[in-house]
Amino acid sequence: MMKNWTTLFTNSLFRKGVPTSGIMIQQKALNFNSKPGGSKEFQGSSGWLERFKNRHGIRQLSIVGEKLSSDIEAGNSFIAELQNLIVKEK
């Protein structure tokens, strides 16, 4: 059951384009495992993480090119909007 929840969690993040770290996946797996019915032996080790990533075809990718530039543009747009809101509130 814990494996299914962890898979659903990571798939959801990947579809949304949310950057995800190995530590985040391990912590979420430990959280899911702490629910009733979880294995007392499960530790979410780096070995478990590697097997999980291999099983689901997860690999480390860098954000480059157009995706990165759009993230910078979105960040700059957000900063400008936030500054405008702050000025209006004063």
TORVO-703318 format. One record per atom (N, C-alpha, C): residue in three letters; atom name; chain; residue number from 1; x, y, z. Coordinates in Angstrom, 2 decimals. Example, Ala and Ser with C-alpha at 12.3 -4.5 7.8 and 13.67 -1.06 7.14 Angstrom:
[rec 'ala'; 'N'; 'A'; 1; [13.19; -5.69; 7.80]] [rec 'ala'; 'CA'; 'A'; 1; [12.30; -4.50; 7.80]] [rec 'ala'; 'C'; 'A'; 1; [13.20; -3.30; 7.80]] [rec 'ser'; 'N'; 'A'; 2; [12.85; -2.25; 7.08]] [rec 'ser'; 'CA'; 'A'; 2; [13.67; -1.06; 7.14]] [rec 'ser'; 'C'; 'A'; 2; [12.90; 0.03; 7.87]] 
# end
This chain:
[rec 'met'; 'N'; 'A'; 1; [0.82; -1.19; 0.00]] [rec 'met'; 'CA'; 'A'; 1; [0.00; 0.00; 0.00]] [rec 'met'; 'C'; 'A'; 1; [0.87; 1.26; 0.00]] [rec 'met'; 'N'; 'A'; 2; [1.92; 1.29; 0.81]] [rec 'met'; 'CA'; 'A'; 2; [2.80; 2.45; 0.89]] [rec 'met'; 'C'; 'A'; 2; [3.43; 2.71; -0.48]] [rec 'lys'; 'N'; 'A'; 3; [3.79; 1.64; -1.20]] [rec 'lys'; 'CA'; 'A'; 3; [4.40; 1.80; -2.51]] [rec 'lys'; 'C'; 'A'; 3; [3.44; 2.51; -3.46]] [rec 'asn'; 'N'; 'A'; 4; [2.16; 2.15; -3.40]] [rec 'asn'; 'CA'; 'A'; 4; [1.16; 2.78; -4.26]] [rec 'asn'; 'C'; 'A'; 4; [1.02; 4.27; -3.96]] [rec 'trp'; 'N'; 'A'; 5; [0.97; 4.63; -2.68]] [rec 'trp'; 'CA'; 'A'; 5; [0.84; 6.04; -2.30]] [rec 'trp'; 'C'; 'A'; 5; [2.06; 6.84; -2.73]] [rec 'thr'; 'N'; 'A'; 6; [3.23; 6.28; -2.55]] [rec 'thr'; 'CA'; 'A'; 6; [4.45; 6.99; -2.93]] [rec 'thr'; 'C'; 'A'; 6; [4.48; 7.19; -4.44]] [rec 'thr'; 'N'; 'A'; 7; [4.08; 6.16; -5.19]] [rec 'thr'; 'CA'; 'A'; 7; [4.03; 6.27; -6.65]] [rec 'thr'; 'C'; 'A'; 7; [3.03; 7.34; -7.08]] [rec 'leu'; 'N'; 'A'; 8; [1.85; 7.35; -6.48]] [rec 'leu'; 'CA'; 'A'; 8; [0.85; 8.37; -6.82]] [rec 'leu'; 'C'; 'A'; 8; [1.37; 9.77; -6.51]] [rec 'phe'; 'N'; 'A'; 9; [2.02; 9.91; -5.36]] [rec 'phe'; 'CA'; 'A'; 9; [2.57; 11.20; -4.95]] [rec 'phe'; 'C'; 'A'; 9; [3.60; 11.70; -5.95]] [rec 'thr'; 'N'; 'A'; 10; [4.58; 10.86; -6.29]] [rec 'thr'; 'CA'; 'A'; 10; [5.64; 11.30; -7.20]] [rec 'thr'; 'C'; 'A'; 10; [5.09; 11.55; -8.59]] [rec 'asn'; 'N'; 'A'; 11; [4.18; 10.70; -9.08]] [rec 'asn'; 'CA'; 'A'; 11; [3.59; 10.92; -10.40]] [rec 'asn'; 'C'; 'A'; 11; [2.86; 12.25; -10.46]] [rec 'ser'; 'N'; 'A'; 12; [2.14; 12.57; -9.40]] [rec 'ser'; 'CA'; 'A'; 12; [1.41; 13.84; -9.33]] [rec 'ser'; 'C'; 'A'; 12; [2.37; 15.02; -9.40]] [rec 'leu'; 'N'; 'A'; 13; [3.45; 14.95; -8.67]] [rec 'leu'; 'CA'; 'A'; 13; [4.44; 16.04; -8.69]] [rec 'leu'; 'C'; 'A'; 13; [5.08; 16.18; -10.06]] [rec 'phe'; 'N'; 'A'; 14; [5.44; 15.05; -10.68]] [rec 'phe'; 'CA'; 'A'; 14; [6.09; 15.10; -11.98]] [rec 'phe'; 'C'; 'A'; 14; [5.17; 15.68; -13.04]] [rec 'arg'; 'N'; 'A'; 15; [3.88; 15.29; -13.02]] [rec 'arg'; 'CA'; 'A'; 15; [2.92; 15.83; -13.99]] [rec 'arg'; 'C'; 'A'; 15; [2.78; 17.34; -13.84]] [rec 'lys'; 'N'; 'A'; 16; [2.86; 17.82; -12.61]] [rec 'lys'; 'CA'; 'A'; 16; [2.72; 19.26; -12.36]] [rec 'lys'; 'C'; 'A'; 16; [4.03; 20.01; -12.61]] [rec 'gly'; 'N'; 'A'; 17; [5.11; 19.27; -12.86]] [rec 'gly'; 'CA'; 'A'; 17; [6.40; 19.91; -13.10]] [rec 'gly'; 'C'; 'A'; 17; [7.07; 20.42; -11.84]] [rec 'val'; 'N'; 'A'; 18; [6.69; 19.88; -10.69]] [rec 'val'; 'CA'; 'A'; 18; [7.26; 20.32; -9.42]] [rec 'val'; 'C'; 'A'; 18; [8.63; 19.67; -9.23]] [rec 'pro'; 'N'; 'A'; 19; [9.68; 20.46; -9.01]] [rec 'pro'; 'CA'; 'A'; 19; [10.99; 19.87; -8.74]] [rec 'pro'; 'C'; 'A'; 19; [10.91; 18.98; -7.50]] [rec 'thr'; 'N'; 'A'; 20; [11.44; 17.80; -7.60]] [rec 'thr'; 'CA'; 'A'; 20; [11.33; 16.82; -6.53]] [rec 'thr'; 'C'; 'A'; 20; [12.71; 16.26; -6.21]] [rec 'ser'; 'N'; 'A'; 21; [13.06; 16.21; -4.95]] [rec 'ser'; 'CA'; 'A'; 21; [14.36; 15.66; -4.56]] [rec 'ser'; 'C'; 'A'; 21; [14.18; 14.24; -4.03]] [rec 'gly'; 'N'; 'A'; 22; [15.28; 13.52; -4.00]] [rec 'gly'; 'CA'; 'A'; 22; [15.26; 12.18; -3.43]] [rec 'gly'; 'C'; 'A'; 22; [14.87; 12.21; -1.96]] [rec 'ile'; 'N'; 'A'; 23; [15.35; 13.21; -1.25]] [rec 'ile'; 'CA'; 'A'; 23; [15.02; 13.34; 0.17]] [rec 'ile'; 'C'; 'A'; 23; [13.52; 13.56; 0.35]] [rec 'met'; 'N'; 'A'; 24; [12.92; 14.35; -0.54]] [rec 'met'; 'CA'; 'A'; 24; [11.48; 14.59; -0.46]] [rec 'met'; 'C'; 'A'; 24; [10.71; 13.28; -0.65]] [rec 'ile'; 'N'; 'A'; 25; [11.13; 12.47; -1.61]] [rec 'ile'; 'CA'; 'A'; 25; [10.47; 11.19; -1.86]] [rec 'ile'; 'C'; 'A'; 25; [10.64; 10.27; -0.65]] [rec 'gln'; 'N'; 'A'; 26; [11.85; 10.22; -0.10]] [rec 'gln'; 'CA'; 'A'; 26; [12.10; 9.37; 1.07]] [rec 'gln'; 'C'; 'A'; 26; [11.25; 9.82; 2.26]] [rec 'gln'; 'N'; 'A'; 27; [11.17; 11.11; 2.51]] [rec 'gln'; 'CA'; 'A'; 27; [10.37; 11.61; 3.63]] [rec 'gln'; 'C'; 'A'; 27; [8.90; 11.30; 3.45]] [rec 'lys'; 'N'; 'A'; 28; [8.40; 11.45; 2.23]] [rec 'lys'; 'CA'; 'A'; 28; [6.99; 11.16; 1.97]] [rec 'lys'; 'C'; 'A'; 28; [6.74; 9.66; 2.14]] [rec 'ala'; 'N'; 'A'; 29; [7.67; 8.82; 1.70]] [rec 'ala'; 'CA'; 'A'; 29; [7.53; 7.38; 1.87]] [rec 'ala'; 'C'; 'A'; 29; [7.50; 7.02; 3.36]] [rec 'leu'; 'N'; 'A'; 30; [8.37; 7.63; 4.15]] [rec 'leu'; 'CA'; 'A'; 30; [8.37; 7.38; 5.59]] [rec 'leu'; 'C'; 'A'; 30; [7.06; 7.83; 6.22]] [rec 'asn'; 'N'; 'A'; 31; [6.54; 8.96; 5.75]] [rec 'asn'; 'CA'; 'A'; 31; [5.27; 9.47; 6.24]] [rec 'asn'; 'C'; 'A'; 31; [4.14; 8.49; 5.91]] [rec 'phe'; 'N'; 'A'; 32; [4.08; 8.03; 4.66]] [rec 'phe'; 'CA'; 'A'; 32; [3.05; 7.07; 4.26]] [rec 'phe'; 'C'; 'A'; 32; [3.18; 5.78; 5.05]] [rec 'asn'; 'N'; 'A'; 33; [4.42; 5.35; 5.28]] [rec 'asn'; 'CA'; 'A'; 33; [4.66; 4.09; 5.98]] [rec 'asn'; 'C'; 'A'; 33; [4.28; 4.18; 7.46]] [rec 'ser'; 'N'; 'A'; 34; [4.27; 5.38; 8.03]] [rec 'ser'; 'CA'; 'A'; 34; [3.93; 5.52; 9.45]] [rec 'ser'; 'C'; 'A'; 34; [2.43; 5.34; 9.71]] [rec 'lys'; 'N'; 'A'; 35; [1.64; 5.31; 8.65]] [rec 'lys'; 'CA'; 'A'; 35; [0.20; 5.10; 8.79]] [rec 'lys'; 'C'; 'A'; 35; [-0.05; 3.66; 9.24]] [rec 'pro'; 'N'; 'A'; 36; [-1.22; 3.38; 9.80]] [rec 'pro'; 'CA'; 'A'; 36; [-1.52; 2.00; 10.22]] [rec 'pro'; 'C'; 'A'; 36; [-1.32; 1.01; 9.08]] [rec 'gly'; 'N'; 'A'; 37; [-0.68; -0.09; 9.40]] [rec 'gly'; 'CA'; 'A'; 37; [-0.40; -1.13; 8.42]] [rec 'gly'; 'C'; 'A'; 37; [0.97; -1.02; 7.78]] [rec 'gly'; 'N'; 'A'; 38; [1.72; 0.04; 8.11]] [rec 'gly'; 'CA'; 'A'; 38; [3.06; 0.21; 7.55]] [rec 'gly'; 'C'; 'A'; 38; [4.05; -0.76; 8.16]] [rec 'ser'; 'N'; 'A'; 39; [5.08; -1.09; 7.41]] [rec 'ser'; 'CA'; 'A'; 39; [6.10; -2.02; 7.88]] [rec 'ser'; 'C'; 'A'; 39; [6.97; -1.37; 8.96]] [rec 'lys'; 'N'; 'A'; 40; [7.21; -2.09; 10.03]] [rec 'lys'; 'CA'; 'A'; 40; [8.06; -1.57; 11.11]] [rec 'lys'; 'C'; 'A'; 40; [9.53; -1.55; 10.69]] [rec 'glu'; 'N'; 'A'; 41; [9.90; -2.35; 9.68]] [rec 'glu'; 'CA'; 'A'; 41; [11.29; -2.43; 9.24]] [rec 'glu'; 'C'; 'A'; 41; [11.64; -1.37; 8.19]] [rec 'phe'; 'N'; 'A'; 42; [10.66; -0.75; 7.56]] [rec 'phe'; 'CA'; 'A'; 42; [10.93; 0.19; 6.47]] [rec 'phe'; 'C'; 'A'; 42; [11.68; 1.41; 6.99]] [rec 'gln'; 'N'; 'A'; 43; [12.79; 1.77; 6.29]] [rec 'gln'; 'CA'; 'A'; 43; [13.59; 2.92; 6.71]] [rec 'gln'; 'C'; 'A'; 43; [13.76; 3.96; 5.61]] [rec 'gly'; 'N'; 'A'; 44; [13.26; 3.69; 4.41]] [rec 'gly'; 'CA'; 'A'; 44; [13.41; 4.66; 3.32]] [rec 'gly'; 'C'; 'A'; 44; [14.86; 4.97; 3.01]] [rec 'ser'; 'N'; 'A'; 45; [15.69; 3.95; 2.97]] [rec 'ser'; 'CA'; 'A'; 45; [17.13; 4.12; 2.77]] [rec 'ser'; 'C'; 'A'; 45; [17.45; 4.61; 1.36]] [rec 'ser'; 'N'; 'A'; 46; [18.71; 4.98; 1.15]] [rec 'ser'; 'CA'; 'A'; 46; [19.13; 5.39; -0.19]] [rec 'ser'; 'C'; 'A'; 46; [19.03; 4.22; -1.16]] [rec 'gly'; 'N'; 'A'; 47; [19.24; 3.01; -0.67]] [rec 'gly'; 'CA'; 'A'; 47; [19.06; 1.82; -1.51]] [rec 'gly'; 'C'; 'A'; 47; [17.62; 1.66; -1.95]] [rec 'trp'; 'N'; 'A'; 48; [16.67; 1.88; -1.01]] [rec 'trp'; 'CA'; 'A'; 48; [15.25; 1.83; -1.36]] [rec 'trp'; 'C'; 'A'; 48; [14.95; 2.88; -2.42]] [rec 'leu'; 'N'; 'A'; 49; [15.48; 4.10; -2.23]] [rec 'leu'; 'CA'; 'A'; 49; [15.22; 5.19; -3.17]] [rec 'leu'; 'C'; 'A'; 49; [15.74; 4.83; -4.56]] [rec 'glu'; 'N'; 'A'; 50; [16.95; 4.29; -4.65]] [rec 'glu'; 'CA'; 'A'; 50; [17.50; 3.90; -5.96]] [rec 'glu'; 'C'; 'A'; 50; [16.62; 2.85; -6.63]] [rec 'arg'; 'N'; 'A'; 51; [16.17; 1.84; -5.88]] [rec 'arg'; 'CA'; 'A'; 51; [15.29; 0.81; -6.46]] [rec 'arg'; 'C'; 'A'; 51; [13.96; 1.42; -6.90]] [rec 'phe'; 'N'; 'A'; 52; [13.42; 2.33; -6.09]] [rec 'phe'; 'CA'; 'A'; 52; [12.16; 3.00; -6.43]] [rec 'phe'; 'C'; 'A'; 52; [12.32; 3.79; -7.73]] [rec 'lys'; 'N'; 'A'; 53; [13.43; 4.54; -7.84]] [rec 'lys'; 'CA'; 'A'; 53; [13.67; 5.33; -9.05]] [rec 'lys'; 'C'; 'A'; 53; [13.85; 4.43; -10.26]] [rec 'asn'; 'N'; 'A'; 54; [14.59; 3.34; -10.12]] [rec 'asn'; 'CA'; 'A'; 54; [14.78; 2.41; -11.23]] [rec 'asn'; 'C'; 'A'; 54; [13.46; 1.77; -11.65]] [rec 'arg'; 'N'; 'A'; 55; [12.67; 1.37; -10.67]] [rec 'arg'; 'CA'; 'A'; 55; [11.39; 0.71; -10.94]] [rec 'arg'; 'C'; 'A'; 55; [10.43; 1.62; -11.71]] [rec 'his'; 'N'; 'A'; 56; [10.50; 2.92; -11.44]] [rec 'his'; 'CA'; 'A'; 56; [9.56; 3.86; -12.05]] [rec 'his'; 'C'; 'A'; 56; [10.20; 4.74; -13.13]] [rec 'gly'; 'N'; 'A'; 57; [11.43; 4.42; -13.50]] [rec 'gly'; 'CA'; 'A'; 57; [12.09; 5.17; -14.58]] [rec 'gly'; 'C'; 'A'; 57; [12.36; 6.62; -14.24]] [rec 'ile'; 'N'; 'A'; 58; [12.63; 6.89; -12.98]] [rec 'ile'; 'CA'; 'A'; 58; [12.91; 8.26; -12.54]] [rec 'ile'; 'C'; 'A'; 58; [14.41; 8.49; -12.62]] [rec 'arg'; 'N'; 'A'; 59; [14.78; 9.59; -13.24]] [rec 'arg'; 'CA'; 'A'; 59; [16.21; 9.92; -13.30]] [rec 'arg'; 'C'; 'A'; 59; [16.37; 11.41; -13.06]] [rec 'gln'; 'N'; 'A'; 60; [17.56; 11.79; -12.70]] [rec 'gln'; 'CA'; 'A'; 60; [17.84; 13.20; -12.40]] [rec 'gln'; 'C'; 'A'; 60; [17.98; 13.96; -13.71]] [rec 'leu'; 'N'; 'A'; 61; [17.24; 15.03; -13.83]] [rec 'leu'; 'CA'; 'A'; 61; [17.31; 15.88; -15.01]] [rec 'leu'; 'C'; 'A'; 61; [17.59; 17.31; -14.58]] [rec 'ser'; 'N'; 'A'; 62; [18.26; 18.04; -15.43]] [rec 'ser'; 'CA'; 'A'; 62; [18.49; 19.46; -15.18]] [rec 'ser'; 'C'; 'A'; 62; [17.47; 20.25; -15.99]] [rec 'ile'; 'N'; 'A'; 63; [17.04; 21.36; -15.45]] [rec 'ile'; 'CA'; 'A'; 63; [16.14; 22.24; -16.18]] [rec 'ile'; 'C'; 'A'; 63; [17.01; 23.17; -17.01]] [rec 'val'; 'N'; 'A'; 64; [16.82; 23.13; -18.33]] [rec 'val'; 'CA'; 'A'; 64; [17.64; 23.96; -19.22]] [rec 'val'; 'C'; 'A'; 64; [16.76; 24.60; -20.28]] [rec 'gly'; 'N'; 'A'; 65; [17.36; 25.51; -21.01]] [rec 'gly'; 'CA'; 'A'; 65; [16.72; 26.07; -22.19]] [rec 'gly'; 'C'; 'A'; 65; [15.45; 26.83; -21.91]] [rec 'glu'; 'N'; 'A'; 66; [14.44; 26.57; -22.75]] [rec 'glu'; 'CA'; 'A'; 66; [13.19; 27.32; -22.71]] [rec 'glu'; 'C'; 'A'; 66; [12.49; 27.20; -21.37]] [rec 'lys'; 'N'; 'A'; 67; [12.48; 26.01; -20.78]] [rec 'lys'; 'CA'; 'A'; 67; [11.82; 25.80; -19.49]] [rec 'lys'; 'C'; 'A'; 67; [12.45; 26.70; -18.43]] [rec 'leu'; 'N'; 'A'; 68; [13.77; 26.74; -18.40]] [rec 'leu'; 'CA'; 'A'; 68; [14.47; 27.57; -17.42]] [rec 'leu'; 'C'; 'A'; 68; [14.18; 29.04; -17.65]] [rec 'ser'; 'N'; 'A'; 69; [14.23; 29.48; -18.91]] [rec 'ser'; 'CA'; 'A'; 69; [14.00; 30.90; -19.18]] [rec 'ser'; 'C'; 'A'; 69; [12.57; 31.30; -18.84]] [rec 'ser'; 'N'; 'A'; 70; [11.60; 30.42; -19.06]] [rec 'ser'; 'CA'; 'A'; 70; [10.22; 30.76; -18.71]] [rec 'ser'; 'C'; 'A'; 70; [10.07; 30.85; -17.20]] [rec 'asp'; 'N'; 'A'; 71; [10.81; 30.03; -16.46]] [rec 'asp'; 'CA'; 'A'; 71; [10.76; 30.11; -15.01]] [rec 'asp'; 'C'; 'A'; 71; [11.33; 31.44; -14.52]] [rec 'ile'; 'N'; 'A'; 72; [12.38; 31.91; -15.15]] [rec 'ile'; 'CA'; 'A'; 72; [12.98; 33.19; -14.79]] [rec 'ile'; 'C'; 'A'; 72; [12.00; 34.32; -15.12]] [rec 'glu'; 'N'; 'A'; 73; [11.37; 34.23; -16.30]] [rec 'glu'; 'CA'; 'A'; 73; [10.40; 35.25; -16.70]] [rec 'glu'; 'C'; 'A'; 73; [9.22; 35.28; -15.72]] [rec 'ala'; 'N'; 'A'; 74; [8.74; 34.11; -15.35]] [rec 'ala'; 'CA'; 'A'; 74; [7.62; 34.04; -14.40]] [rec 'ala'; 'C'; 'A'; 74; [8.03; 34.63; -13.06]] [rec 'gly'; 'N'; 'A'; 75; [9.25; 34.34; -12.64]] [rec 'gly'; 'CA'; 'A'; 75; [9.75; 34.88; -11.37]] [rec 'gly'; 'C'; 'A'; 75; [9.84; 36.39; -11.41]] [rec 'asn'; 'N'; 'A'; 76; [10.36; 36.92; -12.51]] [rec 'asn'; 'CA'; 'A'; 76; [10.46; 38.38; -12.64]] [rec 'asn'; 'C'; 'A'; 76; [9.08; 39.03; -12.68]] [rec 'ser'; 'N'; 'A'; 77; [8.15; 38.38; -13.35]] [rec 'ser'; 'CA'; 'A'; 77; [6.78; 38.89; -13.42]] [rec 'ser'; 'C'; 'A'; 77; [6.16; 38.92; -12.02]] [rec 'phe'; 'N'; 'A'; 78; [6.39; 37.86; -11.26]] [rec 'phe'; 'CA'; 'A'; 78; [5.86; 37.79; -9.90]] [rec 'phe'; 'C'; 'A'; 78; [6.45; 38.90; -9.03]] [rec 'ile'; 'N'; 'A'; 79; [7.74; 39.12; -9.15]] [rec 'ile'; 'CA'; 'A'; 79; [8.39; 40.16; -8.36]] [rec 'ile'; 'C'; 'A'; 79; [7.78; 41.52; -8.67]] [rec 'ala'; 'N'; 'A'; 80; [7.56; 41.80; -9.97]] [rec 'ala'; 'CA'; 'A'; 80; [6.97; 43.09; -10.36]] [rec 'ala'; 'C'; 'A'; 80; [5.56; 43.24; -9.80]] [rec 'glu'; 'N'; 'A'; 81; [4.76; 42.16; -9.89]] [rec 'glu'; 'CA'; 'A'; 81; [3.40; 42.21; -9.35]] [rec 'glu'; 'C'; 'A'; 81; [3.40; 42.42; -7.84]] [rec 'leu'; 'N'; 'A'; 82; [4.30; 41.74; -7.15]] [rec 'leu'; 'CA'; 'A'; 82; [4.40; 41.88; -5.70]] [rec 'leu'; 'C'; 'A'; 82; [4.80; 43.31; -5.32]] [rec 'gln'; 'N'; 'A'; 83; [5.75; 43.87; -6.05]] [rec 'gln'; 'CA'; 'A'; 83; [6.16; 45.25; -5.77]] [rec 'gln'; 'C'; 'A'; 83; [5.00; 46.22; -5.97]] [rec 'asn'; 'N'; 'A'; 84; [4.20; 46.01; -7.02]] [rec 'asn'; 'CA'; 'A'; 84; [3.03; 46.87; -7.26]] [rec 'asn'; 'C'; 'A'; 84; [2.03; 46.76; -6.12]] [rec 'leu'; 'N'; 'A'; 85; [1.79; 45.55; -5.64]] [rec 'leu'; 'CA'; 'A'; 85; [0.86; 45.36; -4.53]] [rec 'leu'; 'C'; 'A'; 85; [1.36; 46.05; -3.26]] [rec 'ile'; 'N'; 'A'; 86; [2.65; 45.96; -3.02]] [rec 'ile'; 'CA'; 'A'; 86; [3.22; 46.59; -1.83]] [rec 'ile'; 'C'; 'A'; 86; [3.07; 48.11; -1.92]] [rec 'val'; 'N'; 'A'; 87; [3.33; 48.68; -3.09]] [rec 'val'; 'CA'; 'A'; 87; [3.20; 50.12; -3.28]] [rec 'val'; 'C'; 'A'; 87; [1.75; 50.55; -3.07]] [rec 'lys'; 'N'; 'A'; 88; [0.80; 49.78; -3.60]] [rec 'lys'; 'CA'; 'A'; 88; [-0.63; 50.11; -3.45]] [rec 'lys'; 'C'; 'A'; 88; [-1.07; 50.06; -1.99]] [rec 'glu'; 'N'; 'A'; 89; [-0.51; 49.13; -1.22]] [rec 'glu'; 'CA'; 'A'; 89; [-0.88; 48.98; 0.19]] [rec 'glu'; 'C'; 'A'; 89; [-0.36; 50.11; 1.06]] [rec 'lys'; 'N'; 'A'; 90; [0.71; 50.77; 0.62]] [rec 'lys'; 'CA'; 'A'; 90; [1.31; 51.86; 1.41]] [rec 'lys'; 'C'; 'A'; 90; [0.42; 53.02; 1.29]] 
# end
